Amino acid sequence: MGRRVSPGVEMADIFMSYVQEDSAVAEEIALGLERVGFTTWYYERDSEPVTPWLTQVAKAIEQAGAVVLLISRNSLDSKQVTSEIDWARSKGRPFAPVLLGVTHEEMEERQVHWAFALGAIVAIAVPEDGLTEQFFSKLARGLENVGVGRGKAARPAADDLDERLAAVRLMLNDPERRATAEEALRKILADYPESGRAYRFLGEFYNRSFRPRDALGAFEKAAELEPGSALTQWELGLAYRREGRTEDAVRTLQRSLDIGLDPGREGHAKTLVAMLQGSA
C-alpha cells in the first residue's frame, strides 16, 4: 500500500468531529471507514504544520461529503464540536452521528442545539464489544444513503504507519495492554526512523509510565522531525514544564499557539503560558 503524503486539507469523503479524549475511538472509526473505501480527515493525523486550526477545519468540512459526529459524555460539553456542527450545517453537510457510551435521549437533554441541528437523523451506537464489521457496514450504508461516495478524493487509505500507530493508541488507552506499547513503538521507529508522530507516541507512552526524562527526550526528537506541528510543540511544552524548565515551557507552548492548536488544547495552553510567565 502506498504511503500517504501530508494530506492536510485535501478533499476527503468524511470529516471526523470529536474531542481529544475520544481520539483513539475516532481514529479507529476513521481507519475502519478507510478500509471499506472511504477517505477521512481527522486532526491528529491530517492537520498541517503552521496553518491555523480553524482554517484547516473549516476547509476540511467544506470539502467533505459528510461529518461523522462522535457523541460522548466528553464531547457533549465541547464548544469546539459545537462550532464544527454549526459550520457543517451552514455548508449543508449531512451528519452521521455515532453514540459512544450515551443514549440519544441523553444527547437531546444535554445538547438541545445539537438535537436541533441533527433533526430526525438516526444515530448508530458503538457496540459494547467494540467496532465490529457489522458496525462499519451499517455506518457505510448510512453514509451512502446520504449521497457520500467512497474514495471520491482518490486518496490512498491508511498506510502501514497509520494502522500501527492507531493500534498503539488503543494500547495506551488500555492499561492491561500498555506493557506491549513500548515494544510496538520501537518496532515502528525501526521501520520509520524519521516519523515525528511515532516519537510523539513514544513520549506519550513514557508519560503514562511515569518516565518524564525519557518522555522529554522523545518529544524533543519529535519536535526536531516535525517542528511545525502544534501538537508536538504542545507536548514538548508540557514536558519542559514537568521538568521545571519554565522559560523553555513558555517558549514552546507559545509556539504551539502561534502554529494553531485545536480549541480543546488552546485554552489550556494560554492559561499555562500566563501562569508560568507570572511565576517566572
N, C-alpha and C positions, 0 to 999 in steps of 0.2 A: 504494500500500500504506500502511496506517495506521501512524502512529508508535507505538512501544512505550512504555508508561508504567511505569517503575520497577517491574518485576515482583517484585523482592525474593524472598520465599519463597512466592509463589503456586504453586499446583499446576502441575506440568509432567509430560509423559509420561516424560521422560528426565532423569536426573541424570548429569552428566559427572564422572567421577572420574579425576584426572590430577595431575601435578606441574607446577610453574611452568615448568620447562624445556620442557615439551611443550605449552604453552598455545596456540601457533599451530596445531598439528595438531588439538588438542582443539576449538578454536573452529571450524576448518574442518569437522570432523565434525559438530559441533552445528548449524552453519548448513546443512550438506548435509541433515541429518535434517529440519530445519525446511522446507527446500524440498520435501521429499516428504510433508509433512503432520504431522510430529511437533512437539511443543513440547519445549524443552530448558531446563535450568538449568545455567549454568556461572559460576564465581566472578568472572572478570574483568568480565563484563557484568552479572550479576544480583545480586551482593552488594549489600545495603542499607547505607546510611550508619548509623553508630552501633551497630547491632545486632551483638553478638559473632559472630565467625566460626562458632564451634561451634554456637550456637543456630540460625543460618541453615542450615548444612549438615545438621544433624540433621533439621530440619523439611523441608528440600527433599528429602532421601532418603525420609522417611516419606510424603511426598505424591506421590512419583514412582511411575510404573508399573514402571520398571526402571532399572538402573545400567549405563551404558556405561563399562567399565573400560579405560582406555588403559594397556597394559602395555609398558614400555620399560626400557632399562637405567637410565634416570633414576628411574623410579617404583619399581623393584623394591626399592630401599633406603628407601622413604619410609614413615615412621611415620604420616604424615597419611593416605596412601592406605589403609594397613592399618586405621586407625581407621574410615575410611569403609566399607571392606569389612565389618568386624565389625558396624557399625551396620546396614548394609543387610541383612546376613544375619540379624541379630536381629529385623528387621522383616519378614523373608520376601520381600525384594525380589529378583527374578531378575536375573542378570548377563548382559551381552553383552560378553565380553572381546574387545578389539581389540589385536593384536600389532603393535608398532611397532619394527622392527629387532631383534626377539628371536624365538626359537622357543618353542613350548610346552614343549619339554623343558628349555630353559634356565630358564624360569619355574618349572617344577616343582623343578628342582635348587636354585635360589636362594631360592625362597619356598614352602616346604612348606605353610606356613599358608594362603597364597593358594590353592594347589592343592587343599587340603582344602576350602576354602570354595567353590571353583568346581565341585568334583566332576567330573562327566563332561561338563560344558558344552564344546562345540566352539567354539574361538576363530576369529576371522576376522583375517587379516593385512592390513595396509596395503600395497597393491601398490607395487612399486618405481617404477612410472610414475605414482604419485600416487593421489589419491582419485577414482576413476573412477565413472561412473554405475553400472557393474556392482557396484562395492563397496557403494554405497548401497542398491542393490536387494537384495543379499544380506543386508545388515545389517537393512534394513527387514523383510524376510521373517522373519528370526530373531526380531526383536522382536515381530512379530505372532504368531509361533508360541508365545511365552510369554505371550500374552494382552495385550500392550500395544496399545491402540488409538491411532489418530492424532488428535491435536488434542482430547483429552478435556477439556483445560483451557480450550478456546475462547480461547486466547491467540494474538495475531497472530504470524505468522512474522517472521523478521528484517527490519527495515526497511532503507531505503537506507543509513543511517548505519552500522548493524551490518555490512552487507555490505562497505561501502567501508573501514571500519576493519579488518575481517578481511583484506582484500586488502593493506592497508598492513602489517599484522603479518607477513604472509608475505614482503613485500618487505624488511622489517627483518631477517628471519632468513635472507635470501639475499643475500650480498654483491654478486652480479652485478646484482641488481635494486634495490639500495638507493639508487642515484643518482636513481631516479624517485620515491622515497618522499616527499621534501620537497614536490615539485610536487603530488603527490596529496593530501598533508595540507593544503597551502594551499588547494586547491580545496574540500576538506571543510570547512575553517574558514570559507571564504566562504559556504558554504551553511548551516553550523551554528555560528555565531559564539559561541553560549553553551554549546558542548559541552566540558565539562571533560575527558572521555575523549579527545577529539581533541587538546587541548593536552597531555595526558599522553603521547600517542603522539608528538607533536612533540618533547617533551622526550626521549623515548627515542631518536628519530632524532638529535637533537643530541648526545646522549651517545655514540652509536655513531660519530658524525662528529667526535669529539674537539673539541666546541664547548661546554665546560662553562658558560660565561656565558649562552649562548643557551638551554641546557638549563634552567638555574636560572630564567630568565625564563618559560619555557614552563610549568614545574612550579608556579611561583608563581601564574600565571594559572589553571592547572587547580585549584589549591587555593582560589583565590578563588571559582571557579564551583561547586566541589563540596567544601566544607570538611569534610563528614562522611565523605569517602572515605578509608578506611585506606590503600588502595593509593597514592592521590595524596600523602598525608602521608608515607608511606614514601619515595617517590621524591624528594619535596622535601627530606626529611631527609638523604638521601644526597647530594643536590646541595649542600646547605649544608655538609656535611662536606667535600666535594671543594673547596669554596671557602674552607675554613679557618674557617668561622663556627660554632665549636663550640657556643656557647650555643643558637643557632638550631637546630642539628642535633639536640641533645639534646631540646629542647622539642618539635620536630616529630616526631622518632622516637617519643618518649614518647606523643605524641598518637595516632600510628598504633597503638600498643599499646593505648591506652585505648579506641579505637574498636573494635579487634578485627581483627588481622591473621590471615591463614592461618598454620598452623604452620610451613610452609616458610620464611616470612619472619620469623615471630615470634621464633624462637631467635636469628636473626642480629641482629634489632633490639635485643633485650635485651643481647646481647654488645656491640654498638656503643655503646649508652647507658652501660653500665658502664665501658667503656674510655674513652669521651670524658669522662665525669664524673671518672674517675681522673686524666686528663691536664689537666683544667681548673685 
